[in-house]
């Protein structure tokens, strides 16, 4: 049995050729001789895989050959082509995406795809069900090579891997949304910093007790509850579901503009995002208590 299978590509041909050369050693372990030739056809490079058995008694040699080649091609697509494909899709959103953000969006989309493979049960990130994209591409390529001896990667992507390309587009859409949200968040933080800098401190120090149920209490340096007109108006907003308690806390602290803020809580994970926001807005004014008398008085044990 002699077999000639040609694989064509326009880009990253040298990388594909190296991968095929490495795979030749694996095929020789199965008793198959692998000779690779390169033929240039315009912009296209055809890598001709000449294969013949060394051991005539080895069963299913042709299927083994086609599987190994399919594995090389699928890995090549995900490893070498995916980022350029994502970048091309990002550039198609030129009306929505600034030039300085395009590389950031491409890298974010890649991370989303990798995360999708790891957390397929999470519907917010599971773009392809049942198997990760690499295995899905392997299955599609192998199925094609079962009945064909020539595969042009550019055309195969365009006509046979539409589901994969759609997955890339979805990942880019998610990445654009995430980058835009982060940009808006940073602008929001910058605005809050400005408010804090312009605000006259209402108290020199604020101790904030963060309860596990989301409720908070603010005390001054003498341990007295901070109560003034801002609380009633903010509490009305909470009742109307326009703010949650963590939004209320940030608004209260901005109104008070303390020179120093001490956060008392054992629920670091519960308040991780809120604490991060407070630290970004107030910078070096913020410290986190690791256990004190005030914590005990509020019914919270030491860390």
N, C-alpha and C positions, 0 to 999 in steps of 0.2 A: 504494500500500500504506500503510495506517495500522495502527499497532500500539499496544495499551495493555497494559502490564505493570505489575502492582501488587506492591510490596514492603512487607510489614507488619512492625512491630517494636513492642515495648513500652518498651524502654530505649535510650538513646543515639541517639534518633531524629534530633536535630539534627546529630550527627556524620555519620550516614548520609546525610542530606539534603545536607550540604556535599560529601561525596564524590561523590554523584550529580551535583551541579551542576558539579563539576570535570570529571567524565567527559563532560558534555554537549559541552564544547569538543572533546574527542577524536572524538566521534561526528560533529560537524559537519565535521570534516576528511574523514570518510568519506561526506559528502553526506547526513547524516541530521539532521533537525531534532528537538530534544529539548525538550519542555516538561514541567516537573515540578509536580504539584499534590499538596497534602497534605489528607487526609480523616481525621477523628478518628472511631473506632468504639469507644466505651467506653474501655478502657485502651489499646487498640490504635491505632496511627497507620498509615494506609495511604499510602504514597508512590506516586502514580500517575504512571508514566512514559509520556507521550504521545509517540509517535515517528512520523515520516513522512519519506519520502525527499525530498531536494532534487534529487538527480541520479538520474533514473530508470534510467540505464544501468549504475549500479554493481551488480556481481553480489554475490550472497550477503549482501545487506544485513541480512536478518532474523537470520542466523547471527551476523553481526558484532555486531548489537545485543545479542543474548542472551549472547554471549561477554563483551562489555564489562560488562554488568550482573552476570554471574556473577563477574567479576574484582573488582568493587566489593564484592559481598556477601562473598566469601571473605576478602578483605583486612579487611573490617569485622569479621567474626567473630573472626579471629585477633588483630587489633589492639585492638578495643574490648570484646569479650565474654570473651576468654580469662581475664583476671585475675579478673573477677567469678565466672566459672564455677569456676575453681580455688578461689577463696575459699569458694564454696558447698560444694564437695566437702570442703574442709578442715573446715568447720564441722560437717559430717556425722560427723566423727571426734571429736566433742566429748568422748567418754569417754577418748580417748587423748591429746588435745592440749590443753595449757594455753593460756589466752587469750593470754598474752604471747608465745607461740611461733607463733600462727596466721599472722600477717603474714609472719614469717620463712619459714615452710613454704610459703606461697603463692609468695613470690618465688623460693624455691629450686626449686619445681616448675616455674616458668616458665623458669628457667635450664636445668633438665634437659631440657625440651622443645626449647629453642633449641639445646642441645648435641646432642640427638638428630638434629636436622636436619643438623648439620655432620658428625657421626661416625656415619653409619648402618651402617658396616661393623663397628663395635664392638658385639657382642651384648649387652654390659652396659648399653648406653644406647639401642640401636636398638629403639624401641617400634613403629615403623611402617616396613616395608620398602619399598624401591624409590623412594619419593618423599617429600618432606617434607610436613608436614601442610597447609601452605597450598595447595600444588599439588593435593593430594588433595581438599581441600574444593572448590577451583575446579572440578575435574573433576566432582564430585558435583553441585554447583550447576548447572553448565552442562548436564549430562545431564538434570536435572530441568526446567530452563527450555526445553529443546528441545521439550517437549510440554505445558508449563503456562505460563499467563500471570499466575499469582499465587503468591507465595511468602511465607509467614509464617515469619520467622526462628526464633521460639521453637519452633514445631512442627517445623520442618525440622531443627533441632538434635536435638530429642527423638526423632524417628522416622527420620530419614534419615542422621544423623551419629552413630550409636551407636558406631561404631568410633573416631571422634574423641573422644567423651566417655569411652570406655574408656581411651584413651590418656591423657587428663587424669587419670583416677583412678590409673592406673599411676604417672604422674609424681608425684602427691601421695603415694602409698605410698612411693616411693623417697625423696622429700623428708622424710617423717616419719622414716624409718629413719636418714637422714643426720643430721638435726637431733638425734635421740636419741643417736646415736653420738657426735656432737660434745659433747653435754651430758655424757655419761658420761666422755668423754675429759677434759673440763675438770675434772670432779669428781675424776678419777684424778690429774691434775696437781696439783690443790689438796692432795690427800692426801699426795702425794710431797713437796711443798714443806714441809708440816707435819713430815714425818719428818726432812727435811734440817735444818730449824730446830731440832728437838729433839735431833738427833744431835751428839755430841761429835766434832770433827774427828779422824780417825785419822792424817791426814797434812796438812801445811800446803799442799803443792802436789802435783798429780798431772798428769803428762804422759801423754797417751793416744795411742798410735800405732794408727791405723786402717788396716788392710791392705785391698787391693782384694778379697781373697777373703772378707772379713767378719770375720776374726780380729783381735783387738786385744791390745795389751800396755800395761800401766800401769807407769810409772816415777815415783819420787819426785823431789824437787828436786835430789838428788845424782846422778840417773841410775840409781839402783838399782831393779831390778824389785820391784814391790810384791807380795809373796807372803805370804799368811796363810791362816788356816783357812777364810775365806769362799769361796776359789776352788774347793776340792775339792767342796764341797757344791753350788755353782752349776754346776760342770762336769758333775756327775752329772745335773742337771736338763736340761742341753743334750743329753747322750747319750740321755736318755729322750724327747727331742723336745718337752719341755714348755716350753722356752725356746730362742730362737735366740741367736746371739752378741750381737746388738744389745740384746736384753732383758737378757742377762747383764751387758753393759757398764753399763747403767743401774742394775741391782741392785748391781753392784760399787761404783759411784760413790756411791750412796746409803749403802752400808755404810761407805765410807771418809769420806764427807762432807768432801772437801777444801775448804780455804779458797779455793783457786784451781785451776782446771782448764784445761789447755792441750791442745787437740785438734790432732793432727798428721795431716794427710791431704791427698793430691792428689785424692781421690775425693769431692769435695764433693757432686756429684749423686748418687753412690752412697749417701751417708750423710745426704742432705738432711733426711729425716724424723727420723732419730735425733738429728742435731745440733740440730734445732729443739726436740725434746722435752727434751734435756739443757739447752738454754738456758732453756726455760720453767721447768724444775724448779730450776735453780741460779742463774738470773738473771745478775747482774753478775759472778759468779765465773768465768764461762766466756769464754775467748778462743780464736780459731782461728789457728794458726800458718800463716804464708804461706811457710815455708821456713827451715830452720835446720840447725845441725850435727847435731842429734839426728835430724832427718829423713834427712840423708845417711847417718848411721851405721846407720839402719834400712833403707837401700837405697832411699830415696825421694828423687828429685831435687828441686830447687827448683821452685816454681810458675812 
